[in-house]
Each structure stands twice: as structure tokens, then as C-alpha cells.
Amino acid sequence: LEGCPRLCAALAGQEASIMRRLQHATSVRSFVEELHELLDRQLGAQPPVLLPPAAFYDMLIREIDMIGWSTLSSLSPSLDKIEWVVHDEKQRAHRLMLKMPASYPTDPPVAHADLPSPFELSWPTVCEGISRYSLASAIAQFRTALTQHQLLWDMLDDIDTNTWVLEPKNPSRASVERRIALGSHRSLQMSLHVSAANALPDLNFLGAERALAPLRRALNANLHRWQPSRTVRLNLQDLLDMSLPTPHEAVAAADDYSVECAICYQYDLEGTVPECACDGCNKPFHQTCLAEWLRGLPTTQQSFNRLFGDCPYCNRPIAVEGTT
């Protein structure tokens, strides 16, 4: 049995009773009638939702009038959740969600935003007769927080525009990680530093070791070339002695830049990505796909839990840990 979130919440704790009624029901109609009866009893037993006083709504409307309705993105019917759209110095849009307690302005709103670092509202000390909390102050604090991440977003936007980003597909403004294609079935996972966006990121190369070896050597030999005044993308190109593939180049030579498993032709397989690669043809494989393929070949040999066989594409020797 499945239901919408509201129905599941209303019938929470009654799962065992529902299943008993279903087992003893003589028809679908009779079961639905019993379910309806149970739902009525459950809703009747719940205490009524108390709405905030009229002054709560009056104050919210006045504050929104002062800030401007044009910056408002969404408003819940009960006005307990307000979402704003705030633009930073580069006109990038950011969303701020404020959850309003029914006791506002006695108690403060709670903020949620997609930022690379935690964002919490701070308020002045108590002043007699003056409310400490306001929507305008919350938005002003959010604008200040946005200014702290301008360099980071500049670096990430440059990567997103000028390289083929494999994941995440639709990154939020809180995400500082990117995985980009390098060609020859190789990719680079990077994580930029929030407090030092123009510094060398944490890097992890993915692909066949034979194809990655030249990149590792170039990176180690060229670390002294890193210049904080340049973008992360340009610095990486200099360190790796290569031009990072653009989205247009990747589309034009899709086979060379593909990172999907060469057996199942999928990238994400039940939460796993291709983690094996052939040192001959550089084709990537999911561990489970390659192990299943090798088990089906009569020439495959096994030592403990490790399988030794031939690559499905180039027949070069390849090995993988068997899955249980």
C-alpha cells in the first residue's frame, strides 16, 4: 500500500491495523470504506491547528511591502514559509527560505539557503520596546553572506561554462565539487576550497592508470606554475599541459569522452559509477558488470576473490575484484 505524504502522515502508527483490515476485507470497496472510517477517527483525534493572531499577518504584509514584492519568490498559504530571490554582485540569483514561527516577532525566523558554508541569522541584543527581528535584517544578512563567496562562484561558473562537467548535472550554489571529462575515458574530480577558491583544489583522477600516469607526472612537475590570480580552469590546463575539453568538443567526439560503462552503457548503476578501466583501450566499466562478464568466459581464471580475464573490447588482460 502506498499513499500521498498527507495520507501517510494522518495514518502514521496505524499500519498494522490497516494491514489487518486489508487481509480480512471481502472487497476493495469494503476496505476503502473501513479506511475512510479509520481516517475520520484519526483526524478527529488530532488537535486543531492554531493559527497565529491577526497581528502576525498584518506585520508580515507590512514588512513585505517595505522590502518589495518583486523580490518575493513564493509564499505559503499560511504565510509560515517565505522564499526570496536575492541577486549578488554578478546578478546570480540566490534563494532564501524563511520559516516564520507563529510567535513572530517575539521569536526569530529560521533561515535556509544553498550556500557553501553554514548560514545562520544573528540578531542584536534585546532593546526594550523594539523588536529584535525583521525580514529586512534577514535579507541584509543574506546579502552579506553572498559577498563572501563571489570568487568561489566565479571559479565554478568558469568551469561549468568552459568544460564538460560530468557531475553534478545541476549543481546547487552550495556545491563546490565538479567532475570533468579529460578525454580518452579519463575524468578529474575536484573540490574547491570555500575559504580559498583560487587555491589548488583537492584533485582525484579517474580512469585507466596507464592513461592517467602522464597527467600525474605533469601535475607533480608543474605545481610551481599555479597562479592565484588566474582561474582554477586556466591553472589546471597549465599544470596538466593540456586544454580541458569544452562541451562542444565533447559532443563532437562523444565516444572518446564517454564515461559510461562499456558493458551496460550506463553511468549511474544503482548508485555506483564506473570504477574500473582497461589499461589497453581505456574503456570504463562498473565493477559488477566487468565481474559478471568475466565469469561468463571459459578462459577467466580466479584467485581468491579476484578474476583475471580479457577485456571485452581489446582482449588485453584485465582483472577485477569479484562481487558477492
C-alpha positions in Angstrom: 0.0 0.0 0.0 1.2 3.5 -0.9 -0.3 6.9 -0.3 0.4 10.5 -0.6 2.5 12.2 2.1 -0.5 13.8 3.8 -2.4 10.5 3.9 0.7 8.6 5.3 1.1 11.3 8.0 -2.5 11.1 9.0 -2.4 7.3 9.3 1.0 7.1 11.0 1.1 4.5 13.7 -1.9 2.6 12.2 0.0 0.5 9.7 -0.6 -2.8 11.5 -4.3 -2.1 11.8 -4.6 -1.2 8.1 -2.9 -4.4 7.1 -5.3 -6.5 9.3 -8.3 -4.7 7.7 -6.9 -5.4 4.3 -6.4 -9.1 5.0 -9.9 -9.5 6.2 -11.7 -7.3 3.7 -14.1 -9.0 1.4 -13.8 -6.5 -1.4 -11.9 -3.4 -2.3 -15.0 -1.3 -1.7 -15.3 -2.6 1.9 -11.6 -2.0 2.6 -11.8 1.6 1.3 -14.9 2.2 3.5 -13.0 0.9 6.6 -10.0 3.0 5.7 -12.2 6.1 5.3 -13.7 5.4 8.7 -10.3 5.0 10.3 -9.1 8.2 8.7 -12.0 10.1 10.1 -11.3 8.9 13.6 -7.6 9.7 13.3 -8.2 13.3 12.0 -10.9 13.8 14.7 -8.4 12.8 17.4 -5.8 15.3 16.3 -5.8 18.7 18.0 -6.9 21.5 15.7 -4.1 23.6 14.2 -4.0 27.0 15.9 -3.4 29.9 13.5 -1.3 32.9 14.5 -3.1 36.0 15.6 -4.2 38.7 13.1 -1.3 40.9 14.1 1.1 38.3 12.8 -0.3 38.6 9.3 -0.5 42.4 9.5 3.1 42.7 10.4 4.3 40.3 7.7 2.4 42.1 5.0 3.8 45.5 6.2 7.3 44.2 6.1 6.9 42.6 2.7 5.5 45.9 1.4 8.6 47.7 2.7 11.1 45.2 1.2 9.2 44.9 -2.1 7.0 42.2 -3.5 9.3 41.9 -6.6 11.9 40.0 -4.6 9.3 37.5 -3.3 9.6 34.1 -4.9 6.9 32.1 -3.1 4.6 32.4 -0.1 2.9 29.5 1.6 -0.9 29.8 2.1 -0.5 30.2 5.9 2.4 32.6 5.5 4.7 30.4 7.6 7.2 30.0 4.8 8.5 32.8 2.7 11.1 32.4 -0.2 13.0 35.4 -1.5 15.2 35.8 -4.6 18.3 37.9 -4.0 20.8 38.7 -6.7 24.5 39.0 -5.9 27.1 41.4 -7.5 27.2 39.3 -10.7 23.4 39.2 -10.9 23.3 35.5 -10.0 20.0 34.6 -8.4 20.0 33.0 -4.9 17.0 31.8 -2.9 16.5 32.4 0.8 13.8 30.5 2.6 12.5 31.9 5.9 10.3 29.8 8.2 8.2 32.1 10.3 7.1 31.0 13.8 3.6 31.8 14.8 5.1 33.9 17.7 7.0 36.2 15.3 8.3 38.9 16.0 8.7 37.6 19.6 10.7 34.7 18.2 13.0 34.9 15.2 12.5 33.3 11.7 14.7 30.3 10.7 16.7 30.7 7.5 17.6 28.1 4.9 19.8 28.8 1.9 22.1 26.9 -0.5 25.4 28.3 0.4 28.8 26.6 0.5 29.1 27.3 4.3 26.5 27.3 7.1 24.3 30.3 7.2 22.6 31.3 10.4 20.9 34.6 11.2 22.3 36.7 14.1 20.3 39.3 16.0 21.1 42.3 18.2 20.6 42.2 21.9 17.2 42.9 23.4 16.1 46.6 23.3 13.0 47.4 25.4 10.0 48.2 23.2 11.8 47.4 20.0 11.6 44.0 18.1 15.0 42.4 17.6 13.8 40.5 14.5 12.8 41.7 11.0 12.6 40.3 7.5 14.7 43.2 6.1 17.5 42.3 8.5 17.4 38.7 7.5 17.7 39.6 3.8 20.5 42.1 4.6 22.5 39.4 6.4 21.9 37.0 3.4 23.3 39.7 1.0 26.4 40.0 3.2 26.9 36.2 3.2 26.7 36.2 -0.6 29.6 38.7 -0.9 31.9 36.2 0.8 31.5 33.6 -1.9 31.8 35.7 -5.1 35.3 34.4 -6.0 34.2 30.8 -5.5 31.2 31.1 -7.7 33.3 32.9 -10.4 35.6 29.9 -10.4 32.8 27.4 -10.6 30.9 29.3 -13.2 34.0 29.4 -15.4 34.4 25.6 -15.0 30.7 25.0 -15.8 30.8 27.2 -18.9 34.1 26.1 -20.4 34.5 22.4 -19.5 32.4 19.3 -19.9 31.1 18.7 -16.4 30.0 15.1 -15.8 28.6 15.6 -12.4 26.8 17.1 -10.7 24.3 17.6 -13.5 22.5 20.5 -12.0 24.8 21.8 -9.2 23.4 24.0 -6.5 25.2 27.1 -5.2 26.2 25.0 -2.2 28.2 22.5 -4.2 32.0 23.0 -4.5 32.7 19.7 -6.3 32.9 19.1 -10.0 33.9 16.1 -12.1 35.0 17.0 -15.6 35.9 14.9 -18.7 39.5 14.8 -19.8 39.2 12.6 -22.9 40.4 9.0 -23.5 37.8 7.9 -21.0 39.5 9.8 -18.2 38.0 12.3 -15.8 39.0 14.6 -13.0 37.2 15.0 -9.7 37.9 18.3 -8.0 36.8 20.0 -4.8 37.4 23.7 -4.5 38.2 25.3 -1.1 35.4 27.6 0.2 37.8 30.0 2.0 40.5 29.9 -0.7 38.7 29.4 -4.0 41.7 30.4 -6.1 44.0 27.8 -4.4 44.8 24.4 -5.9 41.7 22.2 -5.3 41.7 18.7 -4.0 42.1 16.5 -7.1 41.3 12.9 -7.9 42.0 11.3 -11.3 39.6 8.6 -12.5 40.3 6.2 -15.4 42.8 3.6 -16.5 46.1 4.0 -14.7 48.2 3.8 -17.9 46.3 6.7 -19.3 46.4 8.7 -16.1 50.2 8.3 -15.5 51.2 11.2 -17.8 48.7 13.5 -16.1 50.0 12.7 -12.7 53.6 13.3 -13.8 52.7 16.6 -15.4 50.8 17.8 -12.3 53.7 17.0 -9.9 56.2 18.6 -12.2 54.2 21.8 -12.8 52.8 22.6 -9.4 55.1 25.7 -9.2 53.1 27.2 -12.1 50.0 27.8 -10.1 49.0 31.4 -10.0 46.2 32.6 -7.7 45.4 35.5 -10.0 44.1 33.1 -12.7 41.0 30.9 -12.7 41.2 27.4 -11.5 40.5 26.2 -15.0 43.4 28.0 -16.6 45.7 26.9 -13.9 44.7 23.3 -14.3 45.3 23.5 -18.0 48.8 24.8 -17.3 49.6 22.2 -14.7 48.3 19.3 -16.9 49.9 20.6 -20.1 46.5 20.2 -21.9 43.4 22.0 -22.9 40.4 20.9 -21.0 37.7 19.7 -23.4 34.8 22.1 -23.9 31.2 20.9 -24.1 31.2 21.4 -27.9 34.3 19.2 -28.3 32.9 16.5 -26.1 29.7 16.3 -28.2 31.7 16.2 -31.4 33.8 13.3 -30.2 31.4 11.6 -27.8 33.0 8.2 -28.0 36.4 9.4 -26.8 34.9 11.4 -23.9 32.2 8.9 -22.8 32.4 7.8 -19.2 29.5 5.3 -19.3 30.2 1.7 -18.6 31.2 -0.1 -21.8 29.2 -3.1 -20.9 25.8 -1.8 -19.6 26.1 1.6 -21.3 25.0 3.4 -18.2 26.9 5.8 -16.0 25.0 5.5 -12.7 24.2 1.9 -11.8 22.3 1.7 -8.5 24.3 4.5 -7.1 27.8 3.3 -8.4 29.8 4.8 -11.2 32.4 3.0 -13.4 35.4 2.4 -11.2 37.4 0.0 -13.4 39.2 0.7 -16.7 41.2 -1.3 -19.2 44.9 -0.3 -19.5 44.7 -1.2 -23.2 41.7 0.6 -24.6 40.9 2.8 -21.6 37.2 1.7 -21.7 35.5 2.2 -18.3 33.4 -0.5 -16.5 31.3 -0.9 -13.4 33.0 -3.5 -11.1 29.8 -5.6 -11.0 29.4 -5.5 -14.8 33.0 -6.5 -15.5 32.9 -9.3 -12.9 29.7 -10.7 -14.4 31.2 -10.5 -17.9 34.4 -12.3 -16.9 32.5 -15.0 -15.0 30.8 -15.9 -18.3 34.1 -16.5 -20.1 35.6 -20.0 -20.0 39.1 -18.6 -20.1 38.7 -16.5 -17.0 40.8 -17.5 -14.0 40.1 -16.8 -10.4 42.5 -16.3 -7.4 40.6 -16.0 -4.2 38.0 -13.2 -5.0 39.9 -11.7 -7.9 39.0 -12.5 -11.5 41.6 -12.5 -14.3 40.5 -12.4 -18.0 40.4 -10.5 -21.2 39.0 -7.0 -21.9 35.6 -7.3 -23.8 36.9 -4.7 -26.4 40.7 -5.1 -26.9 41.4 -8.6 -25.4 44.1 -7.1 -23.2 44.5 -8.8 -19.8 42.2 -7.2 -17.2 41.4 -8.1 -13.6 38.7 -7.1 -11.1 37.5 -8.0 -7.6 34.6 -10.4 -7.8 31.3 -9.3 -6.3 29.5 -11.4 -3.8 
